[in-house]
Amino acid sequence: MTARTEARRPAPALLAEWDEAYTHIKEELTDLLTRLNASADLTGYLLGLRGYLRSPYLLTVWTPGRAARRALACDLTLHGLGMKLFDDLLDLDTDQDRYELGYCLMLWQTATRRLARRAPDAVRMLEVLEDGFARVGPGQVRAKHEPARDLDRWWADADRYSGSFQGCYGRLAAVAGGVPEAADHAHAFAHGFGMVTMVADDLQDYRLKGERDGNLGHLLLTGAAGPRELTARLETARDRAATAAASGSPAYDLAPVIDQYTRDVVERMLPQYAAG
């Protein structure tokens, strides 16, 4: 990573608003799960998914108004948590009751209704979801059926699944947030940032869940993927995200956030795998 990435810090106003949105999302999620009679175990599990609860806020910075960004981030979070439960249901790699993982349907439906009510053009918003998941779905199926054996394949699968998944939410945030002119910028930012976070997630899954088949950490330790090449790809994704995040008059500069996440992967996580 360059010296440029080490010197910059997110603006205090961004961090304060981000924390405020995070608190709001936790409160809204707890209230919704209580009304749906979800178990305490499931509620605790979802509230513990800090990355899922925090990252959607970043997609809203093109939407004017602090309150509007906070509410939009909450709706995006509910939809993303539905996807998380669906993925858990496919993998069955958590301790959660598999029937309760079916709450993904209720989270999706609630989020979609709220987003449609918020969007100036609800039909366009639904088209964004349909188009996005027409790409995400096949990418997810392919990754599940045919685990990656090298970095090229892993990156391609991640691009079709995580990158496209996050990119869809970026475009969705702009359309539902009433700023369709920022949709391409939000999509490109979310796609690039999503690739960075996907690398981090897979490396964590190797350590915490014991994933091996198709896992990036396993590919690194077995020599099927190289840290240097992966770092180059991460920096390309970071640069794409930062360029997009600076376009279209966002409320805050997201480049320091992008840099911090990427630096954490490159400087803290990757060396563990390079050392075996």
N, C-alpha and C positions, 0 to 999 in steps of 0.2 A: 504494500500500500504506500501511497505517496505521502509526503509531509502535509500536503493540502488537506488530507482526510484527518490528520491528527489534531489540527489546530481549531477546527470549527465545532461549535456547540449549538444545539437547537436553541432558538430564542425562548427566553423565560415565559413570554406570553403564550407561545405554542404549547409549552410543557404544562402550563396551568390549565389551559383549555382542554388539552388532551386528558389530563387527570380528572377534570370535571366531567368529561364525557364518559370516562371509564367508570366513575362512581355512579353516574346516571344509568349506564347500561347494566351494571350489577343489580341495581335496585329494580329496574324494569324486568330483568330476567327473573329475579327472585319472585316478583309479584306474578308474572305470567305462569311460572312453573307451579306456584302455589294454587292458582286458579285452575290449572290443569290436573291437579292432584298428583303431581310427580313426586317420587320418593325423595327423601332427604339425601340418599346416596347419589341419585342422578343430579339433583340440584347442586350438591357439593362438587360433583365431578365437573359439571359445566362451568360453575363459577371459578373452578381452578384452572380452566383453560385460558390463562392470562393473555397469550398471544392472540387467540381468537377474539377475545373481548376488546383488545386494545388496537389491533392493526386496522380495522375498518374505518376508524376515525380519520386516518391519513387520506383516505379516498375522498373525503368530503371537503377538502380545503378549497375547492373551486366554487363551492356553494356559498352565497352571501349569507351572513348572519350566524352568530355564535349558537343561538338556540336551534336554528334550522340544521346546522352541522351536527349538533349533538343528537337530535332526534333521528336524523338520517343515518348516523353511525349506528344507532341502536337497531334500526330496522335491518341494516346490512349485517349486523352481528347475528341477529336471530336467524337469518337465512344461512349464514356461514356455519352456525352451530348445528343447524339441521343437516348440512352436508357432512359435518364431522361425525354426527351420530350415524348417518347412513354409511360412511366409510367404516366406522367401528362395527356396524352390523355385517358388512361384507367380510371384514377381516376377523371378527370375533377375537380381538386381541386386548380387550379390556375386561375388568372384573364386573362391569355393569350387567344387570339382568338384560338378556337379549330382547325380551319383549318390550322393555322400557326404551330400548334403542329406537323402537318404532315411534317415539315422540318426535323423530325427525320430520314426520309428516305434518304434525301440528305446528312445529316451528316454521317450516316452509310456508304453510298456508297463512299463518299469522303475519309473517314477514311480507309475503307477496301482497296480501290485502293492504297492509300499511303502506307499502311502497307504491302500490297502484293509487291509493287515495292521495298520496303526497305528490305524485308525478303530474305535471301539467298535461302530459300526453300518456295516459295509462296504456294505450295499445302499443305505442312505441316502446314503453318500458317492458311490456311482456314479450315483445319481439326480441329485445336485447337478451332477456333471460333465455328464450328459446334458442336463439342463434348461438349464444355462448355455450349452453349445455349440450347442444348438438355436437360441439367439438370436445367438450370436457368428457362427456359420457364415453364415447369410443376410446378416448385416451386412457381413461380409468380402466376400462375393460382390458385393453391391451396390456397395461402395466400389471394387472392382476394375473392374467393368463400367461404372459411371456415375460418373466423377470429379466431385467437388463443384465448383460454379461460384460459390458465395457462402458466407458464413459460416454462415448457417442450415443449409444442407445439409451443410457440413463438420462442424459441431457434432453434427448428428443422426447422421451416419455414425460419428463418433468415439464418440458415446454408445452406439451399438449394437455397435460393435466393441471399442474399447479400454476404454470404461467398463464394458461388460458382461463383457468378458474378465477385467478385474481384479476386478470385483465377484464373479464366479464363483469366483475363487481365494480371495477373502476368505471367502466362505461355506464353501468347501471346507476352508480352514484351520481354521475353527471346528468343523466337523463331524468332520474327521479328527483334530483335536486334542483331541477329547473335551469340547468346550464348545459344544454345539449352541445353548444359550441365548444365546450371543454372536453367532450367525450373522448376524442382521440388522444388528448394529452393524459387524461386520467387513465385510459386504457394502457398506454405505453408505460406510464409510471408503475401502475399496478402489476403489469406483466414482468417488468424488469425486477421490481422489488420482490415479487412473488418467487422468482427464481432464486434469489438470495435466501429467502426464508425457507424455501424447499430444501436447499442444501443443509441448512441448519437443522431442520426437522429430521431429515434422514440420518444425519450423524448422531442426533440425540436418540433416535429410535434404535440405533445399533447398540448404544450403551445401556439405555433404559429398558428396552423391550426385547433385546436379544435378536432383533431382525438380522437375517443373513442373506437369504436368497433375493438378489436384485437390490440389496441395500448399498448405498453409496459408500458408507464406512467400510463395509466388507470388501467392496471393489478396491478401495484404496489400500487396505491392509494386505490384500492378495496380489497387488500389483496390476490389477485389471484397469485401474484408473490412476493417473498421476497427479500429485498435489499441484505441480507447476501449471499443468494444463487446466486443471480445475480453477486455480486462482485466476488465470487469464480470462476464463469464461465468466467468473464472478465479477471481475472488474468491468468487463464489457456490459454485463447486466446492470451493474451499478451505474455506469455512465449513461446508459439508455434511460434508466429510471430518473437520474438527476436532471438530464436534459429535458425530459418531458415534464418533470415537476416544476421546472422554472418557466414553463410556457403557459399562456392563457390566464395570466393574472391570478394566481392562487393567493389565498389569504396569508399564507406563511411559506417561508423557505424550507423545503423538506430535505434539501441536500445534506445537511449535517446528520439528519436521522438516517438517511440511506447510507452515508459513510460509516456511521457508528455500527450499524448492523453488519455491514460487509466486513469491516475491520475485525469485528468480534469473531466472525466465521474464520477469516484468514489467519488472524494472529493468535486466537485462543483455541479454536476447535481443530483446525486442520493439523497443527503440529502434533496433536495426540495420535493422529493416524499415520503421519509420516514416520513417527517413532515406533509404530506398531504397538 
